[in-house]
Amino acid sequence: MSLKLEIVTPNKVFFSDRVDWVRVPGSNGSFAMLNRHLPIISTLEPGLIKIVQQSNERYFEITEKAIVEQHDNHVTIIATAIEEAHPIFVR
C-alpha cells in the first residue's frame, strides 16, 4: 500500500499522486513518512522534498517555510513557493 501525497500552493495543486514514501525538511530536521505512519503535523523549512514512486525519485524544493500534515496514509504539504528540483550530488 502507498501514500497519497498532495503538494498544494495558493494557486494550484502542484502535485497529487500515490508515492511509496516522502522525505521532508522538518523544522527540527528532515524526516520521512511511509505507509501507516502515525498522524503528524509539522512546520517545514526551505529545502528539498524527496519522493519515491516505484523506485523512481523526484525532488521538489520548498523556497519558503511550509506545513505538512499526515493522517490515514494521506500526506498534504501546504507551501507558498515550490518548484521541481534536479539536485546534483558531488562526491
MODELLER restraints for C-alpha pairs under 7 A, 6 or more apart:
rsr = mdl.restraints
at = mdl.atoms
rsr.add(forms.Gaussian(group=physical.xy_distance, feature=features.Distance(at['CA:1:A'], at['CA:35:A']), mean=6.58, stdev=0.5))
rsr.add(forms.Gaussian(group=physical.xy_distance, feature=features.Distance(at['CA:2:A'], at['CA:18:A']), mean=6.11, stdev=0.5))
rsr.add(forms.Gaussian(group=physical.xy_distance, feature=features.Distance(at['CA:2:A'], at['CA:19:A']), mean=5.69, stdev=0.5))
rsr.add(forms.Gaussian(group=physical.xy_distance, feature=features.Distance(at['CA:2:A'], at['CA:20:A']), mean=5.05, stdev=0.5))
rsr.add(forms.Gaussian(group=physical.xy_distance, feature=features.Distance(at['CA:2:A'], at['CA:35:A']), mean=5.58, stdev=0.5))
rsr.add(forms.Gaussian(group=physical.xy_distance, feature=features.Distance(at['CA:3:A'], at['CA:18:A']), mean=5.42, stdev=0.5))
rsr.add(forms.Gaussian(group=physical.xy_distance, feature=features.Distance(at['CA:3:A'], at['CA:19:A']), mean=5.30, stdev=0.5))
rsr.add(forms.Gaussian(group=physical.xy_distance, feature=features.Distance(at['CA:3:A'], at['CA:20:A']), mean=6.14, stdev=0.5))
rsr.add(forms.Gaussian(group=physical.xy_distance, feature=features.Distance(at['CA:3:A'], at['CA:21:A']), mean=6.79, stdev=0.5))
rsr.add(forms.Gaussian(group=physical.xy_distance, feature=features.Distance(at['CA:3:A'], at['CA:34:A']), mean=6.88, stdev=0.5))
rsr.add(forms.Gaussian(group=physical.xy_distance, feature=features.Distance(at['CA:3:A'], at['CA:35:A']), mean=5.72, stdev=0.5))
rsr.add(forms.Gaussian(group=physical.xy_distance, feature=features.Distance(at['CA:3:A'], at['CA:73:A']), mean=4.87, stdev=0.5))
rsr.add(forms.Gaussian(group=physical.xy_distance, feature=features.Distance(at['CA:3:A'], at['CA:74:A']), mean=5.75, stdev=0.5))
rsr.add(forms.Gaussian(group=physical.xy_distance, feature=features.Distance(at['CA:3:A'], at['CA:75:A']), mean=6.99, stdev=0.5))
rsr.add(forms.Gaussian(group=physical.xy_distance, feature=features.Distance(at['CA:4:A'], at['CA:17:A']), mean=5.86, stdev=0.5))
rsr.add(forms.Gaussian(group=physical.xy_distance, feature=features.Distance(at['CA:4:A'], at['CA:18:A']), mean=4.45, stdev=0.5))
rsr.add(forms.Gaussian(group=physical.xy_distance, feature=features.Distance(at['CA:4:A'], at['CA:19:A']), mean=6.35, stdev=0.5))
rsr.add(forms.Gaussian(group=physical.xy_distance, feature=features.Distance(at['CA:4:A'], at['CA:73:A']), mean=6.23, stdev=0.5))
rsr.add(forms.Gaussian(group=physical.xy_distance, feature=features.Distance(at['CA:4:A'], at['CA:74:A']), mean=4.72, stdev=0.5))
rsr.add(forms.Gaussian(group=physical.xy_distance, feature=features.Distance(at['CA:4:A'], at['CA:75:A']), mean=6.09, stdev=0.5))
rsr.add(forms.Gaussian(group=physical.xy_distance, feature=features.Distance(at['CA:5:A'], at['CA:16:A']), mean=5.67, stdev=0.5))
rsr.add(forms.Gaussian(group=physical.xy_distance, feature=features.Distance(at['CA:5:A'], at['CA:17:A']), mean=5.64, stdev=0.5))
rsr.add(forms.Gaussian(group=physical.xy_distance, feature=features.Distance(at['CA:5:A'], at['CA:18:A']), mean=5.94, stdev=0.5))
rsr.add(forms.Gaussian(group=physical.xy_distance, feature=features.Distance(at['CA:5:A'], at['CA:19:A']), mean=6.59, stdev=0.5))
rsr.add(forms.Gaussian(group=physical.xy_distance, feature=features.Distance(at['CA:5:A'], at['CA:74:A']), mean=6.04, stdev=0.5))
rsr.add(forms.Gaussian(group=physical.xy_distance, feature=features.Distance(at['CA:5:A'], at['CA:75:A']), mean=4.80, stdev=0.5))
rsr.add(forms.Gaussian(group=physical.xy_distance, feature=features.Distance(at['CA:5:A'], at['CA:76:A']), mean=5.98, stdev=0.5))
rsr.add(forms.Gaussian(group=physical.xy_distance, feature=features.Distance(at['CA:6:A'], at['CA:15:A']), mean=5.46, stdev=0.5))
rsr.add(forms.Gaussian(group=physical.xy_distance, feature=features.Distance(at['CA:6:A'], at['CA:16:A']), mean=4.42, stdev=0.5))
rsr.add(forms.Gaussian(group=physical.xy_distance, feature=features.Distance(at['CA:6:A'], at['CA:17:A']), mean=6.81, stdev=0.5))
rsr.add(forms.Gaussian(group=physical.xy_distance, feature=features.Distance(at['CA:6:A'], at['CA:75:A']), mean=6.27, stdev=0.5))
rsr.add(forms.Gaussian(group=physical.xy_distance, feature=features.Distance(at['CA:6:A'], at['CA:76:A']), mean=4.87, stdev=0.5))
rsr.add(forms.Gaussian(group=physical.xy_distance, feature=features.Distance(at['CA:6:A'], at['CA:77:A']), mean=6.25, stdev=0.5))
rsr.add(forms.Gaussian(group=physical.xy_distance, feature=features.Distance(at['CA:7:A'], at['CA:13:A']), mean=6.16, stdev=0.5))
rsr.add(forms.Gaussian(group=physical.xy_distance, feature=features.Distance(at['CA:7:A'], at['CA:14:A']), mean=5.38, stdev=0.5))
rsr.add(forms.Gaussian(group=physical.xy_distance, feature=features.Distance(at['CA:7:A'], at['CA:15:A']), mean=4.99, stdev=0.5))
rsr.add(forms.Gaussian(group=physical.xy_distance, feature=features.Distance(at['CA:7:A'], at['CA:16:A']), mean=6.55, stdev=0.5))
rsr.add(forms.Gaussian(group=physical.xy_distance, feature=features.Distance(at['CA:7:A'], at['CA:76:A']), mean=5.90, stdev=0.5))
rsr.add(forms.Gaussian(group=physical.xy_distance, feature=features.Distance(at['CA:7:A'], at['CA:77:A']), mean=4.69, stdev=0.5))
rsr.add(forms.Gaussian(group=physical.xy_distance, feature=features.Distance(at['CA:7:A'], at['CA:78:A']), mean=6.09, stdev=0.5))
rsr.add(forms.Gaussian(group=physical.xy_distance, feature=features.Distance(at['CA:8:A'], at['CA:14:A']), mean=5.33, stdev=0.5))
rsr.add(forms.Gaussian(group=physical.xy_distance, feature=features.Distance(at['CA:8:A'], at['CA:77:A']), mean=6.20, stdev=0.5))
rsr.add(forms.Gaussian(group=physical.xy_distance, feature=features.Distance(at['CA:8:A'], at['CA:78:A']), mean=5.10, stdev=0.5))
rsr.add(forms.Gaussian(group=physical.xy_distance, feature=features.Distance(at['CA:8:A'], at['CA:79:A']), mean=6.25, stdev=0.5))
rsr.add(forms.Gaussian(group=physical.xy_distance, feature=features.Distance(at['CA:9:A'], at['CA:78:A']), mean=5.99, stdev=0.5))
rsr.add(forms.Gaussian(group=physical.xy_distance, feature=features.Distance(at['CA:9:A'], at['CA:79:A']), mean=5.16, stdev=0.5))
rsr.add(forms.Gaussian(group=physical.xy_distance, feature=features.Distance(at['CA:9:A'], at['CA:80:A']), mean=5.22, stdev=0.5))
rsr.add(forms.Gaussian(group=physical.xy_distance, feature=features.Distance(at['CA:10:A'], at['CA:80:A']), mean=6.37, stdev=0.5))
rsr.add(forms.Gaussian(group=physical.xy_distance, feature=features.Distance(at['CA:19:A'], at['CA:51:A']), mean=6.79, stdev=0.5))
rsr.add(forms.Gaussian(group=physical.xy_distance, feature=features.Distance(at['CA:19:A'], at['CA:52:A']), mean=6.00, stdev=0.5))
rsr.add(forms.Gaussian(group=physical.xy_distance, feature=features.Distance(at['CA:19:A'], at['CA:53:A']), mean=4.75, stdev=0.5))
rsr.add(forms.Gaussian(group=physical.xy_distance, feature=features.Distance(at['CA:20:A'], at['CA:34:A']), mean=6.62, stdev=0.5))
rsr.add(forms.Gaussian(group=physical.xy_distance, feature=features.Distance(at['CA:20:A'], at['CA:52:A']), mean=5.57, stdev=0.5))
rsr.add(forms.Gaussian(group=physical.xy_distance, feature=features.Distance(at['CA:20:A'], at['CA:53:A']), mean=5.27, stdev=0.5))
rsr.add(forms.Gaussian(group=physical.xy_distance, feature=features.Distance(at['CA:20:A'], at['CA:54:A']), mean=6.73, stdev=0.5))
rsr.add(forms.Gaussian(group=physical.xy_distance, feature=features.Distance(at['CA:21:A'], at['CA:32:A']), mean=6.90, stdev=0.5))
rsr.add(forms.Gaussian(group=physical.xy_distance, feature=features.Distance(at['CA:21:A'], at['CA:33:A']), mean=5.72, stdev=0.5))
rsr.add(forms.Gaussian(group=physical.xy_distance, feature=features.Distance(at['CA:21:A'], at['CA:34:A']), mean=4.72, stdev=0.5))
rsr.add(forms.Gaussian(group=physical.xy_distance, feature=features.Distance(at['CA:21:A'], at['CA:51:A']), mean=6.09, stdev=0.5))
rsr.add(forms.Gaussian(group=physical.xy_distance, feature=features.Distance(at['CA:21:A'], at['CA:52:A']), mean=5.54, stdev=0.5))
rsr.add(forms.Gaussian(group=physical.xy_distance, feature=features.Distance(at['CA:22:A'], at['CA:32:A']), mean=5.49, stdev=0.5))
rsr.add(forms.Gaussian(group=physical.xy_distance, feature=features.Distance(at['CA:22:A'], at['CA:33:A']), mean=5.51, stdev=0.5))
rsr.add(forms.Gaussian(group=physical.xy_distance, feature=features.Distance(at['CA:22:A'], at['CA:34:A']), mean=6.92, stdev=0.5))
rsr.add(forms.Gaussian(group=physical.xy_distance, feature=features.Distance(at['CA:22:A'], at['CA:50:A']), mean=5.61, stdev=0.5))
rsr.add(forms.Gaussian(group=physical.xy_distance, feature=features.Distance(at['CA:22:A'], at['CA:51:A']), mean=4.57, stdev=0.5))
rsr.add(forms.Gaussian(group=physical.xy_distance, feature=features.Distance(at['CA:22:A'], at['CA:52:A']), mean=6.43, stdev=0.5))
rsr.add(forms.Gaussian(group=physical.xy_distance, feature=features.Distance(at['CA:23:A'], at['CA:30:A']), mean=6.74, stdev=0.5))
rsr.add(forms.Gaussian(group=physical.xy_distance, feature=features.Distance(at['CA:23:A'], at['CA:31:A']), mean=5.47, stdev=0.5))
rsr.add(forms.Gaussian(group=physical.xy_distance, feature=features.Distance(at['CA:23:A'], at['CA:32:A']), mean=4.01, stdev=0.5))
rsr.add(forms.Gaussian(group=physical.xy_distance, feature=features.Distance(at['CA:23:A'], at['CA:33:A']), mean=6.41, stdev=0.5))
rsr.add(forms.Gaussian(group=physical.xy_distance, feature=features.Distance(at['CA:23:A'], at['CA:49:A']), mean=5.60, stdev=0.5))
rsr.add(forms.Gaussian(group=physical.xy_distance, feature=features.Distance(at['CA:23:A'], at['CA:50:A']), mean=5.06, stdev=0.5))
rsr.add(forms.Gaussian(group=physical.xy_distance, feature=features.Distance(at['CA:23:A'], at['CA:51:A']), mean=6.60, stdev=0.5))
rsr.add(forms.Gaussian(group=physical.xy_distance, feature=features.Distance(at['CA:24:A'], at['CA:30:A']), mean=5.45, stdev=0.5))
rsr.add(forms.Gaussian(group=physical.xy_distance, feature=features.Distance(at['CA:24:A'], at['CA:31:A']), mean=5.70, stdev=0.5))
rsr.add(forms.Gaussian(group=physical.xy_distance, feature=features.Distance(at['CA:24:A'], at['CA:32:A']), mean=6.32, stdev=0.5))
rsr.add(forms.Gaussian(group=physical.xy_distance, feature=features.Distance(at['CA:24:A'], at['CA:48:A']), mean=6.70, stdev=0.5))
rsr.add(forms.Gaussian(group=physical.xy_distance, feature=features.Distance(at['CA:24:A'], at['CA:49:A']), mean=4.77, stdev=0.5))
rsr.add(forms.Gaussian(group=physical.xy_distance, feature=features.Distance(at['CA:24:A'], at['CA:50:A']), mean=6.76, stdev=0.5))
rsr.add(forms.Gaussian(group=physical.xy_distance, feature=features.Distance(at['CA:25:A'], at['CA:31:A']), mean=6.74, stdev=0.5))
rsr.add(forms.Gaussian(group=physical.xy_distance, feature=features.Distance(at['CA:25:A'], at['CA:44:A']), mean=5.53, stdev=0.5))
rsr.add(forms.Gaussian(group=physical.xy_distance, feature=features.Distance(at['CA:25:A'], at['CA:45:A']), mean=5.71, stdev=0.5))
rsr.add(forms.Gaussian(group=physical.xy_distance, feature=features.Distance(at['CA:25:A'], at['CA:47:A']), mean=5.77, stdev=0.5))
rsr.add(forms.Gaussian(group=physical.xy_distance, feature=features.Distance(at['CA:25:A'], at['CA:48:A']), mean=6.42, stdev=0.5))
rsr.add(forms.Gaussian(group=physical.xy_distance, feature=features.Distance(at['CA:25:A'], at['CA:49:A']), mean=6.71, stdev=0.5))
rsr.add(forms.Gaussian(group=physical.xy_distance, feature=features.Distance(at['CA:26:A'], at['CA:42:A']), mean=6.76, stdev=0.5))
rsr.add(forms.Gaussian(group=physical.xy_distance, feature=features.Distance(at['CA:26:A'], at['CA:43:A']), mean=6.07, stdev=0.5))
rsr.add(forms.Gaussian(group=physical.xy_distance, feature=features.Distance(at['CA:26:A'], at['CA:44:A']), mean=4.39, stdev=0.5))
rsr.add(forms.Gaussian(group=physical.xy_distance, feature=features.Distance(at['CA:26:A'], at['CA:45:A']), mean=5.93, stdev=0.5))
rsr.add(forms.Gaussian(group=physical.xy_distance, feature=features.Distance(at['CA:27:A'], at['CA:43:A']), mean=5.81, stdev=0.5))
rsr.add(forms.Gaussian(group=physical.xy_distance, feature=features.Distance(at['CA:27:A'], at['CA:44:A']), mean=5.15, stdev=0.5))
rsr.add(forms.Gaussian(group=physical.xy_distance, feature=features.Distance(at['CA:27:A'], at['CA:45:A']), mean=5.36, stdev=0.5))
rsr.add(forms.Gaussian(group=physical.xy_distance, feature=features.Distance(at['CA:35:A'], at['CA:73:A']), mean=5.92, stdev=0.5))
rsr.add(forms.Gaussian(group=physical.xy_distance, feature=features.Distance(at['CA:36:A'], at['CA:73:A']), mean=5.90, stdev=0.5))
rsr.add(forms.Gaussian(group=physical.xy_distance, feature=features.Distance(at['CA:38:A'], at['CA:71:A']), mean=7.00, stdev=0.5))
rsr.add(forms.Gaussian(group=physical.xy_distance, feature=features.Distance(at['CA:39:A'], at['CA:70:A']), mean=5.23, stdev=0.5))
rsr.add(forms.Gaussian(group=physical.xy_distance, feature=features.Distance(at['CA:39:A'], at['CA:71:A']), mean=4.55, stdev=0.5))
rsr.add(forms.Gaussian(group=physical.xy_distance, feature=features.Distance(at['CA:40:A'], at['CA:69:A']), mean=5.66, stdev=0.5))
rsr.add(forms.Gaussian(group=physical.xy_distance, feature=features.Distance(at['CA:40:A'], at['CA:70:A']), mean=5.24, stdev=0.5))
rsr.add(forms.Gaussian(group=physical.xy_distance, feature=features.Distance(at['CA:40:A'], at['CA:71:A']), mean=6.87, stdev=0.5))
rsr.add(forms.Gaussian(group=physical.xy_distance, feature=features.Distance(at['CA:41:A'], at['CA:68:A']), mean=5.69, stdev=0.5))
rsr.add(forms.Gaussian(group=physical.xy_distance, feature=features.Distance(at['CA:41:A'], at['CA:69:A']), mean=4.34, stdev=0.5))
rsr.add(forms.Gaussian(group=physical.xy_distance, feature=features.Distance(at['CA:41:A'], at['CA:70:A']), mean=6.50, stdev=0.5))
rsr.add(forms.Gaussian(group=physical.xy_distance, feature=features.Distance(at['CA:42:A'], at['CA:67:A']), mean=5.84, stdev=0.5))
rsr.add(forms.Gaussian(group=physical.xy_distance, feature=features.Distance(at['CA:42:A'], at['CA:68:A']), mean=5.41, stdev=0.5))
rsr.add(forms.Gaussian(group=physical.xy_distance, feature=features.Distance(at['CA:42:A'], at['CA:69:A']), mean=6.57, stdev=0.5))
rsr.add(forms.Gaussian(group=physical.xy_distance, feature=features.Distance(at['CA:43:A'], at['CA:66:A']), mean=5.85, stdev=0.5))
rsr.add(forms.Gaussian(group=physical.xy_distance, feature=features.Distance(at['CA:43:A'], at['CA:67:A']), mean=4.51, stdev=0.5))
rsr.add(forms.Gaussian(group=physical.xy_distance, feature=features.Distance(at['CA:43:A'], at['CA:68:A']), mean=6.33, stdev=0.5))
rsr.add(forms.Gaussian(group=physical.xy_distance, feature=features.Distance(at['CA:44:A'], at['CA:65:A']), mean=5.51, stdev=0.5))
rsr.add(forms.Gaussian(group=physical.xy_distance, feature=features.Distance(at['CA:44:A'], at['CA:66:A']), mean=4.87, stdev=0.5))
rsr.add(forms.Gaussian(group=physical.xy_distance, feature=features.Distance(at['CA:44:A'], at['CA:67:A']), mean=5.49, stdev=0.5))
rsr.add(forms.Gaussian(group=physical.xy_distance, feature=features.Distance(at['CA:44:A'], at['CA:68:A']), mean=6.95, stdev=0.5))
rsr.add(forms.Gaussian(group=physical.xy_distance, feature=features.Distance(at['CA:45:A'], at['CA:64:A']), mean=6.78, stdev=0.5))
rsr.add(forms.Gaussian(group=physical.xy_distance, feature=features.Distance(at['CA:45:A'], at['CA:65:A']), mean=4.78, stdev=0.5))
rsr.add(forms.Gaussian(group=physical.xy_distance, feature=features.Distance(at['CA:45:A'], at['CA:66:A']), mean=6.58, stdev=0.5))
rsr.add(forms.Gaussian(group=physical.xy_distance, feature=features.Distance(at['CA:46:A'], at['CA:62:A']), mean=4.89, stdev=0.5))
rsr.add(forms.Gaussian(group=physical.xy_distance, feature=features.Distance(at['CA:46:A'], at['CA:63:A']), mean=4.85, stdev=0.5))
rsr.add(forms.Gaussian(group=physical.xy_distance, feature=features.Distance(at['CA:46:A'], at['CA:64:A']), mean=5.06, stdev=0.5))
rsr.add(forms.Gaussian(group=physical.xy_distance, feature=features.Distance(at['CA:46:A'], at['CA:65:A']), mean=5.57, stdev=0.5))
rsr.add(forms.Gaussian(group=physical.xy_distance, feature=features.Distance(at['CA:47:A'], at['CA:61:A']), mean=5.50, stdev=0.5))
rsr.add(forms.Gaussian(group=physical.xy_distance, feature=features.Distance(at['CA:47:A'], at['CA:62:A']), mean=5.31, stdev=0.5))
rsr.add(forms.Gaussian(group=physical.xy_distance, feature=features.Distance(at['CA:47:A'], at['CA:63:A']), mean=6.67, stdev=0.5))
rsr.add(forms.Gaussian(group=physical.xy_distance, feature=features.Distance(at['CA:48:A'], at['CA:59:A']), mean=6.43, stdev=0.5))
rsr.add(forms.Gaussian(group=physical.xy_distance, feature=features.Distance(at['CA:48:A'], at['CA:60:A']), mean=5.66, stdev=0.5))
rsr.add(forms.Gaussian(group=physical.xy_distance, feature=features.Distance(at['CA:48:A'], at['CA:61:A']), mean=4.52, stdev=0.5))
rsr.add(forms.Gaussian(group=physical.xy_distance, feature=features.Distance(at['CA:48:A'], at['CA:62:A']), mean=6.29, stdev=0.5))
rsr.add(forms.Gaussian(group=physical.xy_distance, feature=features.Distance(at['CA:49:A'], at['CA:59:A']), mean=5.53, stdev=0.5))
rsr.add(forms.Gaussian(group=physical.xy_distance, feature=features.Distance(at['CA:49:A'], at['CA:60:A']), mean=5.08, stdev=0.5))
rsr.add(forms.Gaussian(group=physical.xy_distance, feature=features.Distance(at['CA:49:A'], at['CA:61:A']), mean=6.10, stdev=0.5))
rsr.add(forms.Gaussian(group=physical.xy_distance, feature=features.Distance(at['CA:50:A'], at['CA:57:A']), mean=6.88, stdev=0.5))
rsr.add(forms.Gaussian(group=physical.xy_distance, feature=features.Distance(at['CA:50:A'], at['CA:58:A']), mean=5.91, stdev=0.5))
rsr.add(forms.Gaussian(group=physical.xy_distance, feature=features.Distance(at['CA:50:A'], at['CA:59:A']), mean=4.73, stdev=0.5))
rsr.add(forms.Gaussian(group=physical.xy_distance, feature=features.Distance(at['CA:50:A'], at['CA:60:A']), mean=6.73, stdev=0.5))
rsr.add(forms.Gaussian(group=physical.xy_distance, feature=features.Distance(at['CA:51:A'], at['CA:57:A']), mean=5.63, stdev=0.5))
rsr.add(forms.Gaussian(group=physical.xy_distance, feature=features.Distance(at['CA:51:A'], at['CA:58:A']), mean=5.16, stdev=0.5))
rsr.add(forms.Gaussian(group=physical.xy_distance, feature=features.Distance(at['CA:51:A'], at['CA:59:A']), mean=6.24, stdev=0.5))
rsr.add(forms.Gaussian(group=physical.xy_distance, feature=features.Distance(at['CA:52:A'], at['CA:58:A']), mean=6.55, stdev=0.5))
rsr.add(forms.Gaussian(group=physical.xy_distance, feature=features.Distance(at['CA:59:A'], at['CA:84:A']), mean=6.07, stdev=0.5))
rsr.add(forms.Gaussian(group=physical.xy_distance, feature=features.Distance(at['CA:59:A'], at['CA:85:A']), mean=5.18, stdev=0.5))
rsr.add(forms.Gaussian(group=physical.xy_distance, feature=features.Distance(at['CA:59:A'], at['CA:86:A']), mean=6.45, stdev=0.5))
rsr.add(forms.Gaussian(group=physical.xy_distance, feature=features.Distance(at['CA:60:A'], at['CA:82:A']), mean=6.76, stdev=0.5))
rsr.add(forms.Gaussian(group=physical.xy_distance, feature=features.Distance(at['CA:60:A'], at['CA:83:A']), mean=5.58, stdev=0.5))
rsr.add(forms.Gaussian(group=physical.xy_distance, feature=features.Distance(at['CA:60:A'], at['CA:84:A']), mean=4.25, stdev=0.5))
rsr.add(forms.Gaussian(group=physical.xy_distance, feature=features.Distance(at['CA:60:A'], at['CA:85:A']), mean=4.87, stdev=0.5))
rsr.add(forms.Gaussian(group=physical.xy_distance, feature=features.Distance(at['CA:61:A'], at['CA:82:A']), mean=5.53, stdev=0.5))
rsr.add(forms.Gaussian(group=physical.xy_distance, feature=features.Distance(at['CA:61:A'], at['CA:83:A']), mean=5.42, stdev=0.5))
rsr.add(forms.Gaussian(group=physical.xy_distance, feature=features.Distance(at['CA:61:A'], at['CA:84:A']), mean=6.14, stdev=0.5))
rsr.add(forms.Gaussian(group=physical.xy_distance, feature=features.Distance(at['CA:61:A'], at['CA:85:A']), mean=5.74, stdev=0.5))
rsr.add(forms.Gaussian(group=physical.xy_distance, feature=features.Distance(at['CA:62:A'], at['CA:81:A']), mean=6.09, stdev=0.5))
rsr.add(forms.Gaussian(group=physical.xy_distance, feature=features.Distance(at['CA:62:A'], at['CA:82:A']), mean=4.59, stdev=0.5))
rsr.add(forms.Gaussian(group=physical.xy_distance, feature=features.Distance(at['CA:62:A'], at['CA:83:A']), mean=6.89, stdev=0.5))
rsr.add(forms.Gaussian(group=physical.xy_distance, feature=features.Distance(at['CA:63:A'], at['CA:81:A']), mean=5.60, stdev=0.5))
rsr.add(forms.Gaussian(group=physical.xy_distance, feature=features.Distance(at['CA:63:A'], at['CA:82:A']), mean=5.95, stdev=0.5))
rsr.add(forms.Gaussian(group=physical.xy_distance, feature=features.Distance(at['CA:64:A'], at['CA:80:A']), mean=6.85, stdev=0.5))
rsr.add(forms.Gaussian(group=physical.xy_distance, feature=features.Distance(at['CA:64:A'], at['CA:81:A']), mean=6.02, stdev=0.5))
rsr.add(forms.Gaussian(group=physical.xy_distance, feature=features.Distance(at['CA:66:A'], at['CA:78:A']), mean=5.79, stdev=0.5))
rsr.add(forms.Gaussian(group=physical.xy_distance, feature=features.Distance(at['CA:66:A'], at['CA:79:A']), mean=4.68, stdev=0.5))
rsr.add(forms.Gaussian(group=physical.xy_distance, feature=features.Distance(at['CA:67:A'], at['CA:77:A']), mean=5.73, stdev=0.5))
rsr.add(forms.Gaussian(group=physical.xy_distance, feature=features.Distance(at['CA:67:A'], at['CA:78:A']), mean=5.24, stdev=0.5))
rsr.add(forms.Gaussian(group=physical.xy_distance, feature=features.Distance(at['CA:67:A'], at['CA:79:A']), mean=6.67, stdev=0.5))
rsr.add(forms.Gaussian(group=physical.xy_distance, feature=features.Distance(at['CA:68:A'], at['CA:76:A']), mean=5.64, stdev=0.5))
rsr.add(forms.Gaussian(group=physical.xy_distance, feature=features.Distance(at['CA:68:A'], at['CA:77:A']), mean=4.38, stdev=0.5))
rsr.add(forms.Gaussian(group=physical.xy_distance, feature=features.Distance(at['CA:68:A'], at['CA:78:A']), mean=6.32, stdev=0.5))
rsr.add(forms.Gaussian(group=physical.xy_distance, feature=features.Distance(at['CA:69:A'], at['CA:75:A']), mean=5.75, stdev=0.5))
rsr.add(forms.Gaussian(group=physical.xy_distance, feature=features.Distance(at['CA:69:A'], at['CA:76:A']), mean=5.30, stdev=0.5))
rsr.add(forms.Gaussian(group=physical.xy_distance, feature=features.Distance(at['CA:69:A'], at['CA:77:A']), mean=6.54, stdev=0.5))
rsr.add(forms.Gaussian(group=physical.xy_distance, feature=features.Distance(at['CA:70:A'], at['CA:76:A']), mean=6.37, stdev=0.5))
